[in-house]
């Protein structure tokens, strides 16, 4: 039996790139892997690292707004973004350094947080939301009942052997 201290909220983020724009996406899962929330935001075309940083910002803004007292786990498949979040001295990309600073500022309001680089298969929900929102021009809250989202069940941040 899990105690309430084992509970956390996991935010995954990703970005989809189209010819003229990008879409940042974030998904929210509980400690058991159940999908709680999905959101997407249309962005102007920019450097891919800045786009990934914008997606991380979207995730943390959502966490701050709806889950401010939760233990926060932030996962993404961008090594540059995750490394910059964990080590601000690493962020040498001028296009994303200000965005990373904003994310870190918001993360400082949480009592506990971590940022982890995961594989695309673990980040699949966020990836699918970004692609779907870009293809359907739907932004803001994304219904979690969409068949392609409800079929994806991710328990932990590790790929199976």
Secondary structure, DSSP 8 states (H G I E B T S, - for coil): ---GGG--EEEEEEEEE-SSEEEEEEEEE-TT--EEEEEEEEEES--HHHHHHHHHHHHHHHHHHH-TTS-EEEEES-HHHHHHHH-GGG---HHHHHHHHHHHHHHTTSSSEEEEE--TTTTHHHHHHHHHHHHHT--EE--TT-HHHHT----SSS---
